[in-house]
């Protein structure tokens, strides 16, 4: 006869299932809280994305329009998912706008480092050929006589 290492105690299985269910319910509650928070912040995130780089939103709308022209069913589905997932979409717009702004800043810094900074200058009036004034000429003549 061999002994099994398994315990005949059913409470371990019940406690394990309860822990998993509690973890999943807590995860669901956290996701619902985050989504609700994003729902209320989504207009602010959309306006911020438009201020930072409005082309992000326009590019997305052009993509939806082109998809709708190509395939009506896909365009309608994308539109419905965009409306339902508006909080996530507005967060995407904001993140994409911030990323493009940061890339533009790094690109400008790289170009400035590569090409050098522009130096402000003042244009001086010059006469060509140079004219010698009479006063300067007399001073120079006095210097010669020593």
ZAPA-505807 format. One record per residue (C-alpha): z, x, y; chain; residue in one letter. Coordinates in nm, 2 decimals. Layout:
+--------+--------+--------+--------+---------+
:      z :      x :      y : cadena : residuo :
+--------+--------+--------+--------+---------+
:      Z :      X :      Y :      A :       A :
...
+--------+--------+--------+--------+---------+
***
This chain:
+--------+--------+--------+--------+---------+
:      z :      x :      y : cadena : residuo :
+--------+--------+--------+--------+---------+
:   0.00 :   0.00 :   0.00 :      A :       X :
:  -0.09 :   0.13 :   0.34 :      A :       X :
:   0.09 :   0.04 :   0.66 :      A :       X :
:  -0.11 :  -0.06 :   0.96 :      A :       X :
:  -0.04 :   0.07 :   1.30 :      A :       X :
:  -0.10 :  -0.27 :   1.45 :      A :       X :
:   0.19 :  -0.47 :   1.57 :      A :       X :
:   0.23 :  -0.83 :   1.47 :      A :       X :
:   0.37 :  -0.90 :   1.81 :      A :       X :
:   0.14 :  -1.16 :   1.99 :      A :       X :
:   0.30 :  -1.10 :   2.33 :      A :       X :
:   0.12 :  -0.77 :   2.38 :      A :       X :
:  -0.22 :  -0.95 :   2.37 :      A :       X :
:  -0.10 :  -1.24 :   2.59 :      A :       X :
:   0.04 :  -0.99 :   2.85 :      A :       X :
:  -0.28 :  -0.79 :   2.84 :      A :       X :
:  -0.50 :  -1.10 :   2.90 :      A :       X :
:  -0.26 :  -1.22 :   3.18 :      A :       X :
:  -0.29 :  -0.88 :   3.35 :      A :       X :
:  -0.67 :  -0.89 :   3.34 :      A :       X :
:  -0.68 :  -1.24 :   3.47 :      A :       X :
:  -0.44 :  -1.16 :   3.75 :      A :       X :
:  -0.65 :  -0.85 :   3.84 :      A :       X :
:  -0.97 :  -1.06 :   3.85 :      A :       X :
:  -0.81 :  -1.34 :   4.05 :      A :       X :
:  -0.68 :  -1.08 :   4.30 :      A :       X :
:  -1.02 :  -0.92 :   4.32 :      A :       X :
:  -1.18 :  -1.26 :   4.39 :      A :       X :
:  -0.92 :  -1.34 :   4.66 :      A :       X :
:  -0.99 :  -1.00 :   4.82 :      A :       X :
:  -1.37 :  -1.06 :   4.81 :      A :       X :
:  -1.32 :  -1.41 :   4.96 :      A :       X :
:  -1.11 :  -1.27 :   5.24 :      A :       X :
:  -1.36 :  -0.99 :   5.32 :      A :       X :
:  -1.65 :  -1.24 :   5.31 :      A :       X :
:  -1.46 :  -1.48 :   5.54 :      A :       X :
:  -1.38 :  -1.21 :   5.78 :      A :       X :
:  -1.74 :  -1.09 :   5.78 :      A :       X :
:  -1.85 :  -1.45 :   5.84 :      A :       X :
:  -1.65 :  -1.48 :   6.16 :      A :       X :
:  -1.76 :  -1.13 :   6.28 :      A :       X :
:  -2.13 :  -1.17 :   6.19 :      A :       X :
:  -2.24 :  -1.29 :   6.53 :      A :       X :
:  -2.07 :  -1.00 :   6.70 :      A :       X :
:  -2.22 :  -0.76 :   6.45 :      A :       X :
:  -2.57 :  -0.91 :   6.50 :      A :       X :
:  -2.54 :  -0.88 :   6.88 :      A :       X :
:  -2.41 :  -0.52 :   6.85 :      A :       X :
:  -2.71 :  -0.44 :   6.63 :      A :       X :
:  -2.95 :  -0.59 :   6.88 :      A :       X :
:  -2.79 :  -0.39 :   7.16 :      A :       X :
:  -2.80 :  -0.06 :   6.97 :      A :       X :
:  -3.15 :  -0.10 :   6.82 :      A :       X :
:  -3.32 :  -0.43 :   6.84 :      A :       X :
:  -3.61 :  -0.31 :   6.63 :      A :       X :
:  -3.40 :  -0.32 :   6.31 :      A :       X :
:  -3.38 :  -0.70 :   6.34 :      A :       X :
:  -3.74 :  -0.73 :   6.44 :      A :       X :
:  -3.86 :  -0.52 :   6.15 :      A :       X :
:  -3.67 :  -0.74 :   5.91 :      A :       X :
:  -3.81 :  -1.06 :   6.06 :      A :       X :
:  -4.16 :  -0.91 :   6.04 :      A :       X :
:  -4.10 :  -0.82 :   5.67 :      A :       X :
:  -3.99 :  -1.18 :   5.60 :      A :       X :
:  -4.29 :  -1.32 :   5.78 :      A :       X :
:  -4.53 :  -1.09 :   5.60 :      A :       X :
:  -4.37 :  -1.18 :   5.26 :      A :       X :
:  -4.40 :  -1.55 :   5.35 :      A :       X :
:  -4.77 :  -1.51 :   5.43 :      A :       X :
:  -4.83 :  -1.32 :   5.11 :      A :       X :
:  -4.63 :  -1.55 :   4.88 :      A :       X :
:  -4.48 :  -1.87 :   5.01 :      A :       X :
:  -4.22 :  -1.91 :   4.74 :      A :       X :
:  -4.08 :  -1.55 :   4.78 :      A :       X :
:  -4.07 :  -1.60 :   5.16 :      A :       X :
:  -3.87 :  -1.92 :   5.13 :      A :       X :
:  -3.63 :  -1.77 :   4.88 :      A :       X :
:  -3.58 :  -1.47 :   5.10 :      A :       X :
:  -3.52 :  -1.70 :   5.40 :      A :       X :
:  -3.26 :  -1.90 :   5.20 :      A :       X :
:  -3.08 :  -1.59 :   5.07 :      A :       X :
:  -3.08 :  -1.45 :   5.43 :      A :       X :
:  -2.92 :  -1.76 :   5.56 :      A :       X :
:  -2.66 :  -1.77 :   5.28 :      A :       X :
:  -2.59 :  -1.40 :   5.30 :      A :       X :
:  -2.60 :  -1.39 :   5.68 :      A :       X :
:  -2.26 :  -1.20 :   5.71 :      A :       X :
:  -2.38 :  -0.93 :   5.47 :      A :       X :
:  -2.72 :  -0.92 :   5.65 :      A :       X :
:  -2.56 :  -0.88 :   5.99 :      A :       X :
:  -2.35 :  -0.60 :   5.86 :      A :       X :
:  -2.67 :  -0.44 :   5.72 :      A :       X :
:  -2.84 :  -0.47 :   6.06 :      A :       X :
:  -2.54 :  -0.30 :   6.23 :      A :       X :
:  -2.52 :  -0.02 :   5.98 :      A :       X :
:  -2.89 :   0.04 :   5.99 :      A :       X :
:  -2.89 :   0.04 :   6.37 :      A :       X :
:  -2.60 :   0.29 :   6.38 :      A :       X :
:  -2.77 :   0.51 :   6.13 :      A :       X :
:  -3.10 :   0.51 :   6.33 :      A :       X :
:  -2.91 :   0.59 :   6.64 :      A :       X :
:  -2.73 :   0.88 :   6.47 :      A :       X :
:  -3.06 :   1.01 :   6.33 :      A :       X :
:  -3.22 :   1.00 :   6.67 :      A :       X :
:  -2.92 :   1.18 :   6.82 :      A :       X :
:  -2.94 :   1.46 :   6.56 :      A :       X :
:  -3.32 :   1.48 :   6.60 :      A :       X :
:  -3.28 :   1.52 :   6.98 :      A :       X :
:  -3.01 :   1.79 :   6.94 :      A :       X :
:  -3.24 :   1.98 :   6.69 :      A :       X :
:  -3.54 :   1.96 :   6.92 :      A :       X :
:  -3.32 :   2.08 :   7.22 :      A :       X :
:  -3.20 :   2.37 :   7.01 :      A :       X :
:  -3.55 :   2.45 :   6.89 :      A :       X :
:  -3.72 :   2.42 :   7.23 :      A :       X :
:  -3.43 :   2.52 :   7.45 :      A :       X :
:  -3.27 :   2.32 :   7.73 :      A :       X :
:  -3.47 :   2.23 :   8.03 :      A :       X :
:  -3.36 :   2.41 :   8.34 :      A :       X :
:  -3.37 :   2.24 :   8.68 :      A :       X :
:  -3.56 :   2.44 :   8.93 :      A :       X :
:  -3.63 :   2.43 :   9.30 :      A :       X :
:  -3.98 :   2.50 :   9.42 :      A :       X :
:  -3.97 :   2.76 :   9.70 :      A :       X :
:  -4.24 :   2.77 :   9.97 :      A :       X :
:  -4.43 :   3.09 :   9.97 :      A :       X :
:  -4.70 :   3.22 :  10.20 :      A :       X :
:  -4.97 :   3.41 :  10.04 :      A :       X :
:  -5.05 :   3.68 :  10.16 :      A :       X :
:  -4.70 :   3.74 :  10.29 :      A :       X :
:  -4.68 :   3.76 :  10.67 :      A :       X :
:  -4.45 :   4.00 :  10.84 :      A :       X :
:  -4.27 :   3.87 :  11.14 :      A :       X :
:  -4.26 :   4.08 :  11.45 :      A :       X :
:  -3.88 :   4.11 :  11.44 :      A :       X :
:  -3.88 :   4.23 :  11.09 :      A :       X :
:  -4.15 :   4.48 :  11.17 :      A :       X :
:  -3.95 :   4.62 :  11.47 :      A :       X :
:  -3.64 :   4.66 :  11.25 :      A :       X :
:  -3.84 :   4.84 :  10.99 :      A :       X :
:  -3.98 :   5.08 :  11.26 :      A :       X :
:  -3.63 :   5.15 :  11.39 :      A :       X :
:  -3.52 :   5.24 :  11.04 :      A :       X :
:  -3.80 :   5.49 :  11.00 :      A :       X :
:  -3.69 :   5.68 :  11.31 :      A :       X :
:  -3.37 :   5.86 :  11.21 :      A :       X :
+--------+--------+--------+--------+---------+
***
